[in-house]
Amino acid sequence: MATNAKLTPETINKLHLPRVANMLMLLVWIAAATGIMLPFALGTSPLDALLLKVPNNEGNWWHALVGLPFFLSLPMIWLHLHVLNSSQWLTLPVKCVLWIVIIVSALGTLLVETPFLLHRAGTSELQRLEVIFLGIGIILTAGVFLFVNRKDLHTTRAIFIGIATTYLANAFLCLIVYGETKFQDQSRSGWYLTLVVALPIMIEWIWLLFRKSDAQKIKKSS
């Protein structure tokens, strides 16, 4: 993927989002991070799910894998701050750690999707199709895009896409599954918060996928 350590901070910002949009999305991801500790369903937050603190001691690997991607909001906050305030590209060790986190989270989400593929999730057919389309569909779309554009795509932008992809795939799955009426009388401020932040994150994701090639921008700045 394209890299160039001599680019200016202004060019770094342009490779992702305009500066004002970067600042707005930083606020969105900070809001998303607060959802880690808010109840999503059954009075259980993503942190509780990750720690298997589910009512009636029903916590299992499924809950842990569902809770993990919500924590991707934390490195995304750091990345937005890094892009806004630094003229240096991410170091190789940092890139490796971020890609490992992205891949593990994405594989976890795909594993969570398995019961829906096998008709064993206990949801309606419409919910099953929504989960598959928005969960697996988003991951496959981004995966194909990253592979096809791997030579022209800057690593930083690719990491932004990877994190947003994995967060959205899991968020949509949870919004659909826990959006049923049987959960509406319970404390679930985290569900509403995720519903609100998912739209701007989706817009950011679409922008990153369809904006001009990084190779062209880097060439103009050189």
MIMIPA-43234 format. One record per residue: x, y, z of N, C-alpha, C in turn. Coordinates in steps of 0.2 Angstrom, whole numbers, always signed. Layout:
N
((X; Y; Z); (X; Y; Z); (X; Y; Z)),
...
end
This chain:
222
((+4; -6; +0); (+0; +0; +0); (+4; +6; +0)),
((+2; +12; -3); (+6; +18; -4); (+8; +21; +3)),
((+14; +23; +3); (+16; +27; +9); (+21; +32; +7)),
((+22; +37; +11); (+26; +43; +10); (+27; +47; +16)),
((+33; +46; +19); (+34; +49; +26); (+35; +57; +25)),
((+36; +60; +19); (+37; +67; +19); (+31; +71; +17)),
((+25; +68; +18); (+19; +72; +16); (+18; +77; +22)),
((+14; +82; +21); (+13; +87; +26); (+7; +85; +30)),
((+6; +88; +36); (+0; +86; +40); (-7; +87; +36)),
((-7; +92; +32); (-13; +94; +28); (-15; +88; +23)),
((-9; +85; +20); (-10; +80; +15); (-13; +74; +19)),
((-10; +73; +25); (-12; +67; +29); (-20; +67; +31)),
((-22; +73; +32); (-29; +74; +34); (-33; +73; +27)),
((-31; +75; +22); (-35; +74; +15); (-35; +67; +13)),
((-30; +63; +15); (-31; +56; +14); (-36; +52; +17)),
((-39; +55; +23); (-44; +52; +26); (-50; +56; +25)),
((-52; +62; +29); (-57; +66; +28); (-55; +73; +29)),
((-59; +78; +27); (-57; +85; +28); (-57; +86; +35)),
((-53; +91; +37); (-51; +92; +45); (-57; +93; +49)),
((-62; +97; +47); (-68; +98; +51); (-72; +91; +51)),
((-72; +87; +46); (-76; +81; +46); (-72; +76; +51)),
((-66; +77; +51); (-62; +72; +55); (-63; +74; +63)),
((-64; +80; +64); (-66; +83; +71); (-73; +80; +73)),
((-77; +81; +68); (-84; +79; +70); (-84; +71; +71)),
((-81; +67; +67); (-81; +60; +68); (-77; +58; +74)),
((-72; +62; +76); (-69; +61; +83); (-74; +61; +88)),
((-79; +66; +88); (-84; +67; +93); (-89; +61; +93)),
((-90; +58; +87); (-95; +53; +86); (-92; +46; +89)),
((-85; +45; +87); (-82; +39; +90); (-81; +40; +98)),
((-80; +46; +100); (-80; +46; +108); (-87; +44; +111)),
((-92; +47; +107); (-99; +45; +109); (-100; +37; +109)),
((-97; +34; +104); (-98; +27; +103); (-94; +23; +108)),
((-88; +26; +110); (-84; +23; +116); (-88; +23; +122)),
((-92; +28; +124); (-96; +28; +130); (-101; +22; +130)),
((-103; +20; +124); (-108; +14; +124); (-105; +8; +126)),
((-98; +8; +127); (-95; +1; +130); (-98; +0; +137)),
((-100; +5; +141); (-102; +4; +147); (-109; +5; +148)),
((-113; +6; +143); (-120; +7; +144); (-124; +1; +142)),
((-129; -1; +146); (-133; -7; +144); (-136; -7; +137)),
((-135; -12; +134); (-137; -13; +127); (-144; -17; +127)),
((-144; -23; +131); (-150; -27; +131); (-149; -31; +138)),
((-155; -32; +141); (-155; -37; +147); (-151; -33; +152)),
((-150; -27; +152); (-146; -23; +157); (-139; -25; +156)),
((-137; -27; +151); (-130; -29; +149); (-126; -25; +145)),
((-120; -22; +146); (-116; -18; +142); (-112; -22; +138)),
((-108; -19; +133); (-103; -23; +129); (-98; -25; +134)),
((-96; -21; +139); (-91; -23; +143); (-93; -29; +147)),
((-99; -29; +150); (-102; -35; +153); (-102; -41; +149)),
((-104; -40; +142); (-104; -46; +138); (-97; -49; +137)),
((-92; -45; +136); (-85; -47; +135); (-83; -51; +142)),
((-85; -49; +147); (-83; -52; +154); (-87; -57; +156)),
((-92; -59; +151); (-97; -64; +152); (-101; -63; +158)),
((-103; -57; +160); (-107; -55; +165); (-114; -54; +163)),
((-117; -60; +161); (-124; -59; +158); (-129; -62; +163)),
((-135; -59; +163); (-140; -62; +168); (-141; -69; +168)),
((-142; -72; +173); (-143; -79; +174); (-137; -84; +172)),
((-131; -80; +172); (-125; -84; +171); (-125; -87; +164)),
((-128; -84; +159); (-129; -87; +153); (-123; -84; +148)),
((-118; -81; +150); (-113; -78; +146); (-109; -84; +143)),
((-107; -83; +137); (-103; -88; +133); (-99; -85; +128)),
((-96; -89; +123); (-92; -86; +118); (-95; -81; +114)),
((-102; -82; +112); (-106; -78; +108); (-106; -71; +111)),
((-107; -70; +117); (-108; -64; +120); (-101; -60; +120)),
((-96; -64; +121); (-89; -61; +121); (-87; -58; +115)),
((-89; -62; +109); (-87; -60; +102); (-91; -54; +100)),
((-98; -54; +103); (-102; -48; +101); (-100; -42; +105)),
((-97; -42; +111); (-95; -37; +115); (-88; -34; +113)),
((-84; -38; +110); (-77; -36; +108); (-77; -30; +103)),
((-80; -31; +97); (-80; -25; +92); (-82; -18; +94)),
((-86; -18; +100); (-88; -11; +102); (-81; -7; +105)),
((-76; -11; +107); (-70; -8; +109); (-66; -5; +104)),
((-68; -7; +97); (-64; -4; +92); (-65; +4; +92)),
((-70; +6; +95); (-70; +14; +95); (-64; +17; +99)),
((-61; +13; +103); (-55; +16; +107); (-49; +18; +102)),
((-47; +13; +98); (-42; +14; +93); (-44; +19; +88)),
((-50; +19; +86); (-53; +24; +81); (-52; +31; +84)),
((-53; +32; +90); (-52; +39; +93); (-45; +41; +93)),
((-41; +36; +95); (-33; +37; +94); (-31; +39; +87)),
((-34; +35; +82); (-32; +36; +75); (-34; +43; +73)),
((-40; +45; +75); (-43; +52; +73); (-38; +57; +76)),
((-37; +57; +82); (-32; +61; +85); (-25; +62; +82)),
((-23; +56; +80); (-16; +55; +77); (-16; +59; +70)),
((-22; +58; +66); (-22; +61; +60); (-23; +68; +60)),
((-26; +71; +66); (-27; +78; +66); (-21; +81; +69)),
((-17; +78; +73); (-11; +81; +76); (-4; +79; +74)),
((-4; +75; +70); (+3; +72; +68); (+5; +72; +61)),
((+11; +73; +59); (+13; +73; +52); (+17; +67; +51)),
((+17; +62; +56); (+20; +56; +55); (+15; +50; +54)),
((+17; +45; +49); (+13; +40; +48); (+13; +35; +54)),
((+9; +30; +54); (+9; +25; +59); (+15; +21; +58)),
((+18; +19; +64); (+24; +14; +64); (+22; +7; +62)),
((+27; +3; +60); (+25; -4; +58); (+22; -8; +64)),
((+25; -7; +70); (+22; -11; +75); (+15; -9; +77)),
((+13; -3; +76); (+6; -1; +78); (+2; -3; +72)),
((+4; -3; +66); (+0; -6; +60); (-2; -13; +61)),
((+3; -17; +63); (+3; -24; +64); (-2; -25; +70)),
((-2; -22; +75); (-7; -23; +81); (-14; -21; +79)),
((-14; -15; +75); (-21; -13; +73); (-24; -19; +68)),
((-20; -21; +64); (-23; -26; +59); (-25; -33; +62)),
((-21; -34; +67); (-22; -41; +71); (-29; -40; +75)),
((-30; -34; +78); (-36; -32; +81); (-42; -32; +76)),
((-41; -29; +71); (-46; -29; +65); (-48; -36; +63)),
((-43; -40; +61); (-44; -47; +59); (-48; -51; +64)),
((-45; -51; +70); (-48; -55; +75); (-56; -53; +77)),
((-57; -47; +77); (-64; -44; +78); (-68; -46; +72)),
((-66; -46; +66); (-70; -47; +60); (-71; -55; +60)),
((-66; -59; +61); (-67; -66; +61); (-72; -68; +67)),
((-72; -64; +72); (-77; -66; +78); (-84; -64; +76)),
((-85; -59; +72); (-91; -57; +70); (-94; -62; +65)),
((-90; -64; +60); (-92; -69; +56); (-94; -76; +59)),
((-90; -77; +65); (-92; -83; +68); (-98; -83; +72)),
((-100; -77; +74); (-106; -75; +77); (-112; -76; +72)),
((-110; -74; +66); (-115; -75; +60); (-117; -82; +59)),
((-113; -87; +60); (-114; -94; +58); (-121; -96; +60)),
((-123; -95; +66); (-130; -98; +68); (-135; -95; +63)),
((-134; -89; +61); (-139; -86; +56); (-139; -89; +50)),
((-133; -91; +47); (-132; -94; +41); (-135; -101; +41)),
((-135; -105; +47); (-137; -111; +48); (-145; -112; +51)),
((-148; -106; +51); (-155; -106; +53); (-156; -108; +60)),
((-151; -107; +64); (-151; -109; +71); (-151; -103; +76)),
((-152; -97; +74); (-152; -91; +78); (-158; -90; +82)),
((-164; -93; +80); (-170; -92; +83); (-174; -85; +81)),
((-171; -82; +76); (-174; -76; +73); (-179; -77; +67)),
((-183; -72; +66); (-187; -72; +60); (-183; -73; +53)),
((-186; -75; +48); (-182; -75; +42); (-180; -68; +39)),
((-184; -63; +41); (-182; -56; +39); (-176; -54; +43)),
((-176; -55; +49); (-170; -53; +54); (-164; -57; +51)),
((-165; -63; +50); (-159; -67; +48); (-156; -64; +42)),
((-160; -63; +37); (-157; -60; +31); (-154; -53; +32)),
((-157; -49; +36); (-155; -42; +38); (-148; -43; +41)),
((-147; -48; +46); (-141; -49; +49); (-135; -51; +44)),
((-137; -56; +40); (-132; -58; +35); (-130; -53; +30)),
((-135; -49; +28); (-134; -44; +23); (-129; -38; +26)),
((-131; -36; +32); (-128; -30; +35); (-121; -32; +38)),
((-121; -38; +41); (-115; -41; +44); (-110; -43; +39)),
((-112; -49; +36); (-107; -52; +31); (-106; -48; +25)),
((-111; -45; +23); (-111; -40; +17); (-106; -35; +18)),
((-106; -31; +23); (-102; -26; +24); (-94; -28; +25)),
((-93; -34; +28); (-86; -36; +29); (-84; -39; +22)),
((-88; -42; +18); (-86; -44; +11); (-85; -38; +7)),
((-89; -33; +7); (-88; -27; +3); (-81; -24; +4)),
((-80; -23; +10); (-74; -19; +12); (-68; -24; +11)),
((-68; -30; +12); (-63; -35; +10); (-61; -35; +3)),
((-66; -35; -1); (-65; -35; -9); (-62; -28; -11)),
((-64; -23; -8); (-62; -16; -9); (-54; -16; -7)),
((-53; -18; -1); (-46; -18; +1); (-41; -22; -3)),
((-43; -28; -5); (-39; -32; -9); (-38; -29; -16)),
((-43; -27; -19); (-43; -24; -26); (-39; -18; -26)),
((-39; -13; -21); (-36; -7; -21); (-29; -7; -17)),
((-27; -13; -15); (-21; -13; -10); (-15; -10; -13)),
((-14; -9; -19); (-8; -5; -21); (-9; +2; -21)),
((-15; +5; -22); (-16; +12; -22); (-18; +15; -16)),
((-20; +11; -11); (-23; +13; -5); (-18; +14; +1)),
((-18; +20; +4); (-13; +21; +9); (-15; +17; +15)),
((-10; +14; +19); (-11; +10; +25); (-16; +13; +30)),
((-15; +19; +31); (-19; +23; +36); (-26; +23; +35)),
((-28; +24; +28); (-35; +24; +26); (-37; +17; +26)),
((-33; +12; +25); (-35; +5; +25); (-37; +3; +32)),
((-33; +5; +37); (-35; +4; +44); (-41; +7; +46)),
((-42; +13; +44); (-49; +16; +46); (-54; +12; +43)),
((-54; +10; +37); (-59; +6; +34); (-60; +0; +37)),
((-55; -4; +39); (-55; -10; +43); (-59; -9; +49)),
((-57; -4; +53); (-60; -3; +60); (-68; -2; +59)),
((-69; +3; +55); (-76; +5; +54); (-80; -1; +51)),
((-77; -5; +47); (-81; -11; +44); (-83; -16; +49)),
((-78; -17; +54); (-79; -22; +59); (-84; -20; +64)),
((-83; -13; +66); (-88; -10; +71); (-95; -10; +68)),
((-96; -8; +62); (-103; -8; +59); (-106; -14; +58)),
((-102; -19; +56); (-105; -26; +55); (-108; -29; +62)),
((-104; -28; +67); (-106; -30; +73); (-112; -26; +76)),
((-111; -19; +75); (-116; -15; +78); (-123; -16; +74)),
((-123; -17; +68); (-130; -19; +64); (-132; -25; +67)),
((-128; -30; +68); (-131; -37; +70); (-134; -36; +77)),
((-131; -32; +81); (-134; -31; +88); (-140; -27; +88)),
((-140; -22; +84); (-146; -18; +83); (-152; -22; +81)),
((-151; -26; +76); (-156; -30; +73); (-159; -35; +78)),
((-154; -39; +81); (-156; -44; +86); (-159; -42; +92)),
((-156; -36; +95); (-159; -34; +101); (-164; -28; +100)),
((-166; -27; +94); (-171; -22; +92); (-178; -25; +93)),
((-179; -31; +95); (-186; -34; +96); (-190; -31; +101)),
((-196; -32; +101); (-201; -28; +106); (-200; -31; +113)),
((-197; -37; +113); (-197; -41; +120); (-191; -37; +124)),
((-187; -33; +121); (-181; -30; +124); (-183; -23; +126)),
((-189; -20; +123); (-190; -13; +124); (-192; -11; +131)),
((-194; -15; +135); (-196; -13; +142); (-190; -13; +147)),
((-184; -14; +144); (-178; -15; +148); (-173; -9; +147)),
((-168; -8; +151); (-163; -3; +151); (-159; -4; +145)),
((-159; +0; +140); (-154; -1; +134); (-152; +5; +131)),
((-150; +10; +135); (-147; +16; +132); (-142; +15; +127)),
((-138; +10; +128); (-132; +8; +123); (-135; +7; +117)),
((-141; +3; +116); (-144; +2; +110); (-146; +8; +106)),
((-149; +13; +110); (-151; +19; +106); (-145; +23; +104)),
((-140; +23; +109); (-133; +27; +107); (-130; +24; +101)),
((-130; +17; +100); (-127; +14; +94); (-131; +15; +88)),
((-138; +16; +89); (-142; +17; +83); (-140; +24; +80)),
((-139; +29; +85); (-138; +36; +83); (-131; +36; +80)),
((-126; +33; +82); (-119; +34; +80); (-118; +30; +74)),
((-122; +25; +72); (-121; +20; +67); (-121; +24; +60)),
((-126; +29; +60); (-127; +33; +53); (-121; +37; +51)),
((-118; +41; +56); (-112; +45; +54); (-106; +40; +52)),
((-106; +35; +56); (-100; +30; +55); (-101; +27; +48)),
((-107; +25; +46); (-108; +22; +40); (-107; +27; +34)),
((-108; +34; +35); (-107; +39; +30); (-99; +39; +30)),
((-95; +39; +35); (-88; +39; +35); (-85; +33; +31)),
((-88; +28; +32); (-86; +21; +29); (-87; +22; +22)),
((-93; +24; +19); (-94; +25; +12); (-90; +30; +9)),
((-88; +36; +13); (-84; +41; +10); (-77; +38; +9)),
((-74; +34; +14); (-68; +31; +13); (-67; +26; +8)),
((-73; +23; +6); (-73; +18; +1); (-73; +21; -6)),
((-76; +26; -7); (-78; +29; -14); (-74; +35; -15)),
((-70; +38; -11); (-66; +44; -13); (-61; +43; -17)),
((-57; +48; -19); (-52; +48; -24); (-46; +43; -22)),
((-43; +40; -27); (-37; +36; -25); (-32; +39; -21)),
((-29; +36; -16); (-23; +39; -12); (-17; +40; -16)),
((-16; +36; -21); (-10; +36; -25); (-10; +43; -29)),
((-16; +45; -31); (-16; +51; -35); (-15; +57; -30)),
((-17; +57; -24); (-16; +62; -19); (-9; +63; -17)),
((-6; +57; -16); (+1; +57; -14); (+6; +59; -20)),
((+4; +57; -26); (+8; +60; -32); (+8; +67; -32)),
((+2; +70; -31); (+1; +77; -32); (+5; +81; -26)),
((+5; +78; -20); (+9; +81; -15); (+16; +81; -15)),
((+19; +76; -19); (+26; +75; -19); (+30; +80; -23)),
end
